[in-house]
Amino acid sequence: MKLTFLGANHEVTGSCTMLEAAGQRFLIDYGMEQGKNVYENQPLPVAPGEIDFVLITHAHIDHTGLLPLLAHNGFRGRIYATIPTVELCGIMLRDSAHIQEFEAEWKNRKGKRSGAEPVEPMYTVQDAEAACRLFLGVEYGKRIELAPGIEARFVDVGHLLGSASIELWITEGSTTTKLVFSGDIGNLNQPIIKDPTYIQQADYVFMESTYGDRNHDPRPDYVAELAKILQRTFDRGGNVVVPSFAVGRTQEMLYFLREIKEKGLVKGHGNFPVYIDSPLATEATRIFRDTDPDCFDAQTRALLEKGIDPINVPGLRISVTSDDSRMINTDRTPKVILSASGMCEAGRIRHHLKHNLWRPECTILFVGFQAVGTLGRTLIEGTDLVKLFGEPIEVKAEICQLTGMSGHADKDGLLRWVNAFTEKPRRVFVIHGEDEVENRFVDTLTEQGFTACAPYNGAQWAIGAEGAVCLQEGTKIRVEQRTGEGANRAATVFQRLLSAGKRLLRVIEHNEGGANKDLAKFADQINALCDKWDR
């Protein structure tokens, strides 16, 4: 059997691996690159019509976003995924196609004035609908035959509703080899969905490494922390704007907000309004409500058994049209605005940032991972100025994160997952992590006695009786080196440091009036850091 690593290697988006085995050629995920492109994804080495089938780990666009393009270019095989993933992809791929069409239309309107050649969307809604017709839903835990010599099982990995690790049994001749693709491994104790299921046996493992070099902060009381953020922002007369992934994170936030309102944890602001300003998030919330309760964790099932909708927030308002969205910012009532996309790269959230970033009374609250090169990452790193819709916007709002709130396992969680195998796999292929993070996680696995490597996009490996053999190294040429950005790296890093310092000053000012004990501890930490760098 042969494997070709095509995407999300030494970066965190654009997942895709191609396998050729038992007379079949198939893909594990076919995702879109998002944010800063560090290493180019490699094109499919064969025509899409020559792909026999696709297996999908979960619905996020960085794992599924190129499926409509695959269908457009001639793929007619089956796409296998869990039943909730099929439902979510039905809305997410159509939404992605709407974005592709809208952006192409906008570029063409702008290009007419300069005489530019017209552009075509990457794919259309029609292409997305064609891809959706190819999906086949599979139950968790059921072993199925995909083709003679190839069997698969989807196992709940606790990252997102419907997310799965995929077990593959591949028989060639008299030899059966078991591969496990982790998908995105979930964090423990997330609301609504279950914790990851651990797998005990594999010959070869392909695992993500998003947080492979660090652990999450100690898990806070999310409800209490969120209530504090709402209280101080509403007391200032501002809005809390939450760039929130439409699927997963939005529903978790609704879960917390329902509890905050039920317990009356925000004082003096009555039934404060909560807006979902994302048609996709609205549809995703409907799918969460309609999903088989067996997919949910024990706490969520207990609420449902009592007749409580765990994500039904009193005062919830749904914005469907663009006019609905625009009206949100004409209302000066302090409010919560949940809007996609989670990394601020597209969608209505950018309009809400334009209207709220410059207001010091407002808060921008990040509740998910922000990839390098995204607007969300830039804001978290402390920039003072951003450009939105061609207009410079000063960053005066409070920038916050609910730390530890992640759909991804941290370093300890990843190690817990891989150490669940009763015998160490023959090799662990580390994928889906930022460049140096993958390398560091390989080092960690090696120290623990695993044989591990981190292939680059374009790498090819053969697996047979002699084990795993590298046939071709992937490309290690970084995109920014080819575009000349490397020369400005030192200046960029210094600018980040300067912005971080200014952000620290804002944090200090926001803590005026805090408890003396806490402020003293904060001051000691800052002084210790200054002493380290002032030597």
GIMO-V419138 format. One record per run of one state. SS is the DSSP state (@ for helix, = for strand, . for the rest). FROM is the first residue (numbers start at 1). LEN is the number of residues. If there is no record, write none. Layout:
ss: <SS;SS>
from: <FROM;FROM>
len: <LEN;LEN>
This chain:
ss: <.;=;.;=;.;=;.;@;.;=;.;@;.;@;.;=;@;.;@;.;=;.;=;.;=;.;=;.;=;.;=;.;=;.;=;.;@;.;=;.;@;.;=;.;@;.;@;=;.;@;.;=;.;@;.;=;.;@;.;=;.;@;.;=;.;=;.;=;.;=;.;@;.;=;.;@;.;=;.;=;.;=;.;@;.;@;.;@;.>
from: <1;2;8;16;22;24;29;48;51;53;56;61;65;67;73;78;83;115;125;133;135;139;144;148;150;157;164;173;175;182;186;187;193;194;204;209;222;237;240;244;249;264;273;278;279;291;293;296;297;298;306;316;319;322;329;335;340;349;357;363;367;375;381;385;389;391;395;398;402;408;409;411;419;427;432;435;448;452;454;460;465;467;473;479;484;485;511;516;534>
len: <1;6;8;6;2;5;19;3;2;3;5;4;2;6;5;5;32;10;8;2;4;5;4;2;7;7;9;2;7;4;1;6;1;10;5;13;15;3;4;5;15;9;5;1;12;2;3;1;1;8;10;3;3;7;6;5;9;8;6;4;8;6;4;4;2;4;3;4;6;1;2;8;8;5;3;13;4;2;6;5;2;6;6;5;1;26;5;18;2>
